[in-house]
């Protein structure tokens, strides 16, 4: 199974698509899957293993992505990572474009600076290519998210839950 740990609790990878690969995901300790593949829905494969899956598929067309796509994924990821022993796999078909872009949105929503998150993801997984339209979509999502959080709470929230503070692997 093709997966790369970006932090001690967040991995990025390629398509699962077989029961053998799903067993590898389970053996790696993954508890939650954020599936960015529009081509394949992991939910039926994951059901026997009781993994939580968000099928958040989108086309790998290098076109801008709507904020709602990132909102669904980020909310799922943050909810998962609030659970102390949870581990998250974010994947698409090859783990080169869509999944790393969602991982970028997740890390930035956790407080990572965009450039730092991009560098860490690319260092850990050298096949990653961040398409300009995808990065701009993440930036637009983050700006909208910050505005929404600021207007509802008066300031951008700081991470207070230590479960959301990942350890970077291969710094």
N, C-alpha and C positions, 0 to 999 in steps of 0.2 A: 504494500500500500504506500502510495506516494504522499507523505506528509512531512512537514518541517516545523519544528517547534520554534516559534518566534519569541515567546516567553515561556515560563514554566507551566502556563495554563492555557495558552492560545497557540494553536497550530494552524498552518495554512497548507492546503494540499490539492491534489487532483481528484478526479471522480472516483467514487466508491464502486458503484455499479454491479458488484457481485457479493454473494454471501461470504465468500472467502475474504474479500477485502473488508467487509463489515466486521468480521471476526477479528481482523488485524486492528481495526479502529477500537473495538472493545478492549482488546489486549493492551493497547496503548493507554488505556485509562480514560478515553474520551467518554464524556457523559452527555454532551450536547453537540449537535451538528447544525451549522448554518450553511445550507445548501444553496449556492448561487447559480447552479445549473438549471437552465430552463429545459434542457434536453433530457433530464432524468430526475425523478422524484425519489429521494432516499427513504421516505416514510415507510413504505411496505417492507423494505429490507431491514430497517431499524426496529420495527415493531417487536419482533421476538426477543430483542436484546434490551427492550425498555429504555432506549435512548430517546432523548427529546430532540426533535428535528423541526427546524423552521425551513420550509421550502420557500425560498425567496428568489426564485429564478428570474434571470434577466438575460437578454441577448448580449453576446460579446461582439457588439457592433461598433465600438469606439465612439458612440454617440453619448451626449449628456444623459445622465440618469436622474430621475426625480428624487427629491428629498425623502419622499415616503419610502422608497426602497431602502435607504440608509436608516431611516427612523425605525422601521420594522426590525432590521438586522441588529442595530445598536441596542435597542430595547431588549431583544431576545438575549444578546450577548451579555449585557450588563446584568440582567436578571440571573442568568446562568452563573456568572462569575461572582455574584453575591453569595452563592453557596460555596462554602469553604473547600470542599473536595471536588468541585466541578472542574472539568477540562473541556475546552471548546475547540472543535475543528471547524474552520471556515474553508469551504472548498468550492471549486468550479470544475470544469472539465480537466484542465491542465495545471491549475494553480499558478497561472501566470498573470492574469489580468483582473478578472472579476473578484476572486477570493482575496487577493492581496489588497484590492481597493476597499473591500468591506473591512478587512483587518485594519487598514489605515483609518477608516472612519471610527472603528471601535476603539483603537488605541488613542486617537485624538479626543474622543468623547470621554476617555478616562483621564485626560489631562496631558497627554504627550504632545509636544510641539510637532506640527506636521512634518517638517524636514527631518527631525530626529526619527520619527516613526517610519518615514520612507526609507531612511538609511538603514535602520535596524532590519526592516523587512527584507530589503534588497541584499543586505550582507548575509542574513540567515538563509535566504532563498534566492540565489543569484539569477535564476530564470525569470524572475519578476520583471515585468515592464509596466510602468505606470503611464497609461495613455493620458495625454493632456486633458481630454474631455472628461475622463474619469476623476482625475485629481481636482479639476475645477468643480465637478459635481460634489465631491467631498467637501471642498471649501465652502460651497454654497450651502450645503446641508449644515455644516458646523456653524456658519454665521446665523442661519435661521434658528438652529438649536440654541445658540447662545442668547440670541434675542428673546426667544421664547422663555428660556430659563431665567434670564435677567428680569423680564417683565413680570414673571410669576413669583420670583423670590427676592428681587431687588439686587441680586448680584450673581455672578457665575459661581455655582457650587464647587466647593473643594471636595476632593475624595476624602471621606471620613471613614469609610469602611475599609479596613486593612485587607480584606479579602479581594478587593479590586486593585490592589497595588501589586502588579506582576513583577517577577524577577526576570530580567532580560537574560536570555541564553546567548552565548557566543558574542559578547559585546564587542 
